[in-house]
Amino acid sequence: MTTATTSANVDAAVRTQLEYYGGGVYDLAERFVTADYIDREAPPGTPAGSDGANAVLRWLRGALSDLSSEVKDAFGFGDRVAVEPLTERAH
């Protein structure tokens, strides 16, 4: 894996945290969530893939009105990426 690919993966992970989770840009799920993704903490019957991810995020953003996210640190090595997010909200 090249340094450029690792950097692109880190950028994608950071963008997902900030724009998808923090900003509610739901169309990012089509790009970053695989069809076989299953959220194991979601309620029974939640669909797999981007539809399920969006359903959970819509519920979460509806329950926590001012959900915001920032990234404290992010790094990658090869095909692995780690992100340290800070998510804040009001109840």
RODO-2510 file (C-alpha; in nm, 4 decimals, decimal comma):
residues 91
     n   res          X          Y          Z
     1     m     0,0000     0,0000     0,0000
     2     t     0,1420     0,3387    -0,0926
     3     t     0,1728     0,6415     0,1295
     4     a    -0,0745     0,8216    -0,0990
     5     t    -0,3315     0,5436    -0,0526
     6     t    -0,2862     0,5453     0,3241
     7     s    -0,3255     0,9228     0,3284
     8     a    -0,6444     0,8965     0,1182
     9     n    -0,7824     0,6366     0,3622
    10     v    -0,7081     0,8634     0,6598
    11     d    -0,8733     1,1551     0,4783
    12     a    -1,1832     0,9414     0,4082
    13     a    -1,2079     0,8342     0,7725
    14     v    -1,1740     1,1919     0,8966
    15     r    -1,4287     1,3165     0,6414
    16     t    -1,6717     1,0452     0,7492
    17     q    -1,6375     1,1428     1,1143
    18     l    -1,6755     1,5160     1,0539
    19     e    -1,9260     1,5323     0,7695
    20     y    -2,1296     1,2133     0,8116
    21     y    -2,1512     1,1758     1,1891
    22     g    -2,0889     1,5390     1,2809
    23     g    -2,2709     1,7084     0,9948
    24     g    -2,5411     1,4611     0,8958
    25     v    -2,4362     1,4443     0,5295
    26     y    -2,6244     1,1197     0,4679
    27     d    -2,5222     1,0682     0,1046
    28     l    -2,1673     0,9930     0,2238
    29     a    -2,2957     0,6537     0,3402
    30     e    -2,3358     0,5469    -0,0225
    31     r    -1,9645     0,6068    -0,0719
    32     f    -1,8172     0,4848     0,2560
    33     v    -2,0504     0,2101     0,3882
    34     t    -2,0318    -0,1357     0,2329
    35     a    -2,3478    -0,3272     0,1413
    36     d    -2,2756    -0,5952     0,4032
    37     y    -2,2206    -0,3483     0,6914
    38     i    -2,4274    -0,4361     0,9989
    39     d    -2,4460    -0,2129     1,3061
    40     r    -2,4505    -0,4695     1,5890
    41     e    -2,5799    -0,2099     1,8351
    42     a    -2,8758    -0,1056     1,6180
    43     p    -3,2286    -0,2193     1,7029
    44     p    -3,3429    -0,5551     1,5601
    45     g    -3,4679    -0,5229     1,2033
    46     t    -3,2311    -0,2406     1,1080
    47     p    -3,1234    -0,3061     0,7487
    48     a    -2,7645    -0,3700     0,6466
    49     g    -2,5544    -0,1309     0,4407
    50     s    -2,5959     0,2409     0,3953
    51     d    -2,9726     0,2310     0,4593
    52     g    -2,9138     0,0876     0,8055
    53     a    -2,6269     0,3237     0,8820
    54     n    -2,8409     0,6206     0,7807
    55     a    -3,1384     0,4958     0,9848
    56     v    -2,9249     0,4762     1,2987
    57     l    -2,7658     0,8158     1,2354
    58     r    -3,1049     0,9787     1,1724
    59     w    -3,2325     0,8356     1,5006
    60     l    -2,9204     0,9508     1,6856
    61     r    -2,9237     1,3009     1,5369
    62     g    -3,2975     1,3285     1,6115
    63     a    -3,2471     1,2320     1,9756
    64     l    -2,9397     1,4507     2,0244
    65     s    -3,0255     1,7785     1,8586
    66     d    -2,6866     1,9428     1,8315
    67     l    -2,4593     1,6450     1,7722
    68     s    -2,1163     1,7604     1,6635
    69     s    -1,7900     1,5858     1,6002
    70     e    -1,4250     1,6760     1,5789
    71     v    -1,1167     1,4650     1,5225
    72     k    -0,8495     1,4804     1,7928
    73     d    -0,6070     1,2531     1,6036
    74     a    -0,6006     1,0331     1,2957
    75     f    -0,3291     0,8183     1,1436
    76     g    -0,2835     0,5218     0,9176
    77     f    -0,0420     0,2456     0,8384
    78     g    -0,0944     0,0404     0,5250
    79     d    -0,4646    -0,0383     0,4958
    80     r    -0,5392     0,0388     0,8624
    81     v    -0,6682     0,3709     0,9917
    82     a    -0,7309     0,4909     1,3459
    83     v    -0,9385     0,7971     1,4339
    84     e    -0,9796     0,9516     1,7769
    85     p    -1,3126     1,1354     1,7567
    86     l    -1,4656     1,3707     2,0080
    87     t    -1,8430     1,3738     1,9762
    88     e    -2,0477     1,6232     2,1732
    89     r    -2,4223     1,6794     2,2074
    90     a    -2,6995     1,8274     2,4144
    91     h    -2,9884     1,6193     2,5387
***
